[in-house]
Amino acid sequence: MITDRLSFLMGDLFTQCMYKFVLAVGGYFLFKGSFFGAIAGFFIGNAIDNFKQISERLKSQGVGGGATGGSRGFSSEDLFNYYQQRSTTNDVPTMLIALSAAVMKADGKVLKSELTYVKGFFNQQFGPQFSTQHLQTLKQFLDSNSIPLNQICQDIRMRMQPEVRVQLLHYLFGIAKADGDVSTAEVGVIQQIASMMGVATSDYESVKNMFYRNVNSDYKILGVDVNATDDEIKKAYRKMAIKFHPDKVAQMGEEYQKGAKEKFQKIQDAYEAVKKRRGMK
């Protein structure tokens, strides 16, 4: 009797904890023996295990199941719960969908050019895994009265490295620029997202000025003041070139790498423009 009970408890424990260990081993081999891969797999698996336990607890209490009838009128808490439910299965896609919707809604109109940009990004990034279900999730966020950006951005901040978060800003500005113009409202929302994700102001300004340009944009891309010395500009360029080299996001998908290369090229272009303007060698 005691042996049977012990076996049952051990089996239950394995069921609750299996994802963290399975994904840790998978991450180790996926990244060719990388300790980082094992840690990443363990972290993701642990999140899934925790969510499963919480979900079962909620089910036993008769909570949940109200996100199927459209999200218009949902509270931020309801929508974040929906986000969490979706993010356990789609993870990064659901994070990006939530942020995409926030930028698309910023100026009060959702344009076809923006939707085309988002669909193109997701098809490139996730391929066949991006489905009509993802589009339905996007619609849920677009139709909502409010998107719980703070909770979602805090989630992203915990899950993603700084370089990837900066690259997300590049993607969001790409949505804003899809119609050929970045509005003040769109800039405001992306700045809010950057702040909540813990992106440094200098990094945000650098990306913003790649899309929302003025006479000092080349300097801001490099993260320096117009009055900076030539040596300071050279030093800033070298720092930016190392910090935002495409290799920093080499583990991410094709569209992330494409965005990183575009950002890296704009840093180089900004440096060349400043050098030409100043007559630097």
WOBELQUI-V489193 format. One record per residue. N is the residue number from 0. SS is DSSP state (h for helix, s for strand, l for the rest). PHI is phi in radians with two decimals (NA if undefined). PSI is psi as a letter, one per 30 degrees, with the letter a starting at -180 (NA if undefined). Layout:
N & SS & PHI & PSI
N & SS & PHI & PSI
//
This chain:
0 & l & NA & e
1 & h & -1.13 & e
2 & h & -1.10 & e
3 & h & -1.10 & e
4 & h & -1.13 & e
5 & h & -1.12 & e
6 & h & -1.10 & e
7 & h & -1.10 & e
8 & h & -1.15 & e
9 & h & -1.13 & e
10 & h & -1.13 & e
11 & h & -1.13 & e
12 & h & -1.12 & e
13 & h & -1.12 & e
14 & h & -1.07 & e
15 & h & -1.27 & f
16 & h & -1.96 & f
17 & h & -1.12 & e
18 & h & -1.10 & e
19 & h & -1.09 & e
20 & h & -1.43 & e
21 & h & -1.09 & e
22 & h & -1.26 & f
23 & h & -1.12 & e
24 & h & -1.12 & e
25 & h & -1.06 & e
26 & h & -1.10 & e
27 & h & -1.06 & e
28 & h & -1.36 & e
29 & h & -1.07 & e
30 & l & -1.70 & g
31 & l & 0.99 & h
32 & l & 1.39 & g
33 & l & -1.36 & k
34 & h & -1.11 & e
35 & h & -1.06 & e
36 & h & -1.07 & e
37 & h & -1.15 & e
38 & h & -1.12 & e
39 & h & -1.07 & e
40 & h & -1.09 & e
41 & h & -1.10 & e
42 & h & -1.10 & e
43 & h & -1.15 & e
44 & h & -1.10 & e
45 & h & -1.10 & e
46 & h & -1.11 & e
47 & h & -1.16 & e
48 & h & -1.03 & e
49 & h & -1.09 & e
50 & h & -1.12 & e
51 & h & -1.05 & e
52 & h & -1.13 & e
53 & h & -1.14 & e
54 & h & -1.06 & e
55 & h & -1.11 & e
56 & h & -1.14 & e
57 & h & -1.16 & e
58 & h & -1.07 & e
59 & h & -1.15 & f
60 & l & -1.69 & g
61 & l & 1.31 & g
62 & l & -1.82 & k
63 & l & 1.86 & l
64 & l & 1.53 & g
65 & l & -1.80 & g
66 & l & -1.76 & g
67 & l & -1.72 & f
68 & l & -1.81 & g
69 & l & 1.61 & k
70 & l & -1.83 & g
71 & l & -1.09 & k
72 & l & 1.61 & f
73 & l & -1.13 & k
74 & l & -1.37 & l
75 & h & -1.04 & e
76 & h & -1.13 & e
77 & h & -1.07 & e
78 & h & -1.20 & e
79 & h & -1.19 & e
80 & h & -1.07 & e
81 & h & -1.10 & e
82 & h & -1.01 & e
83 & h & -1.10 & e
84 & h & -1.09 & e
85 & h & -1.24 & e
86 & h & -1.20 & f
87 & h & -1.21 & f
88 & h & -1.76 & e
89 & h & -1.95 & f
90 & l & 0.87 & c
91 & h & -0.99 & e
92 & h & -0.97 & e
93 & h & -1.18 & e
94 & h & -1.01 & e
95 & h & -1.17 & e
96 & h & -1.08 & e
97 & h & -1.08 & e
98 & h & -1.19 & e
99 & h & -1.03 & e
100 & h & -1.08 & e
101 & h & -1.07 & e
102 & h & -1.26 & e
103 & h & -1.09 & e
104 & h & -1.50 & f
105 & l & -0.98 & e
106 & l & -1.65 & g
107 & l & 1.45 & g
108 & l & -2.57 & k
109 & l & -1.78 & j
110 & l & -1.68 & l
111 & h & -1.08 & e
112 & h & -1.10 & e
113 & h & -1.22 & e
114 & h & -1.10 & e
115 & h & -1.09 & e
116 & h & -1.10 & e
117 & h & -1.11 & e
118 & h & -1.10 & e
119 & h & -1.09 & e
120 & h & -1.08 & e
121 & h & -1.19 & e
122 & h & -1.14 & e
123 & h & -1.23 & e
124 & h & -1.31 & e
125 & h & -2.03 & f
126 & h & 0.98 & b
127 & h & -1.06 & f
128 & h & -1.21 & f
129 & l & -1.48 & j
130 & l & -2.25 & a
131 & h & -1.08 & f
132 & h & -1.12 & e
133 & h & -1.14 & e
134 & h & -1.12 & e
135 & h & -1.15 & e
136 & h & -1.12 & e
137 & h & -1.04 & e
138 & h & -1.10 & e
139 & h & -1.00 & e
140 & h & -1.27 & e
141 & h & -1.15 & e
142 & h & -1.46 & f
143 & l & -1.28 & l
144 & l & -1.25 & f
145 & l & -2.68 & k
146 & l & -1.89 & k
147 & l & -1.29 & i
148 & h & -1.04 & e
149 & h & -1.05 & e
150 & h & -1.11 & e
151 & h & -1.15 & e
152 & h & -1.17 & e
153 & h & -1.13 & e
154 & h & -1.09 & e
155 & h & -1.07 & e
156 & h & -1.03 & e
157 & h & -1.33 & e
158 & h & -1.59 & e
159 & l & -1.96 & k
160 & l & -1.25 & l
161 & h & -0.94 & e
162 & h & -1.08 & e
163 & h & -1.24 & e
164 & h & -1.11 & e
165 & h & -1.12 & e
166 & h & -1.15 & e
167 & h & -1.09 & e
168 & h & -1.09 & e
169 & h & -1.04 & e
170 & h & -1.12 & e
171 & h & -1.15 & e
172 & h & -1.16 & e
173 & h & -1.08 & e
174 & h & -1.10 & e
175 & h & -1.07 & e
176 & h & -1.52 & f
177 & l & -1.02 & e
178 & l & -1.62 & g
179 & l & 1.61 & f
180 & l & -2.57 & k
181 & l & -1.73 & j
182 & l & -1.40 & l
183 & h & -1.06 & e
184 & h & -1.11 & e
185 & h & -1.15 & e
186 & h & -1.04 & e
187 & h & -1.08 & e
188 & h & -1.16 & e
189 & h & -1.16 & e
190 & h & -1.10 & e
191 & h & -1.09 & e
192 & h & -1.09 & e
193 & h & -1.03 & e
194 & h & -1.10 & e
195 & h & -1.22 & f
196 & l & -1.47 & f
197 & l & 1.39 & g
198 & l & -1.39 & k
199 & l & -1.05 & k
200 & h & -0.99 & e
201 & h & -1.10 & e
202 & h & -1.20 & e
203 & h & -1.07 & e
204 & h & -1.08 & e
205 & h & -1.08 & e
206 & h & -1.18 & e
207 & h & -0.98 & e
208 & h & -1.33 & f
209 & h & -1.40 & f
210 & h & -2.07 & f
211 & l & -2.14 & i
212 & l & -1.68 & l
213 & l & -2.49 & a
214 & l & -1.08 & f
215 & l & -1.77 & g
216 & h & -1.05 & e
217 & h & -1.06 & e
218 & h & -1.18 & e
219 & h & -1.19 & e
220 & h & -1.06 & e
221 & h & -1.43 & f
222 & l & 1.34 & g
223 & l & -2.23 & l
224 & l & -1.47 & l
225 & l & -1.02 & e
226 & l & -1.53 & g
227 & l & -1.12 & k
228 & l & -1.32 & l
229 & h & -1.05 & e
230 & h & -1.12 & e
231 & h & -1.14 & e
232 & h & -1.18 & e
233 & h & -1.08 & e
234 & h & -1.13 & e
235 & h & -1.13 & e
236 & h & -1.09 & e
237 & h & -1.07 & e
238 & h & -1.12 & e
239 & h & -1.17 & e
240 & h & -1.11 & e
241 & h & -1.30 & e
242 & h & -1.10 & e
243 & l & -1.98 & g
244 & l & -1.12 & k
245 & h & -0.94 & f
246 & h & -1.08 & f
247 & h & -1.12 & f
248 & h & -2.09 & g
249 & l & -1.09 & f
250 & l & -1.40 & f
251 & l & -1.55 & a
252 & l & -1.30 & l
253 & h & -1.05 & e
254 & h & -1.21 & e
255 & h & -1.09 & e
256 & h & -1.14 & e
257 & h & -1.09 & e
258 & h & -1.11 & e
259 & h & -1.14 & e
260 & h & -1.17 & e
261 & h & -1.12 & e
262 & h & -1.11 & e
263 & h & -1.05 & e
264 & h & -1.16 & e
265 & h & -1.19 & e
266 & h & -1.12 & e
267 & h & -1.12 & e
268 & h & -1.11 & e
269 & h & -1.09 & e
270 & h & -1.12 & e
271 & h & -1.13 & e
272 & h & -1.14 & e
273 & h & -1.16 & e
274 & h & -1.05 & e
275 & h & -1.13 & e
276 & h & -1.09 & e
277 & h & -1.65 & f
278 & l & 1.31 & g
279 & l & -1.36 & l
280 & l & -1.96 & NA
//
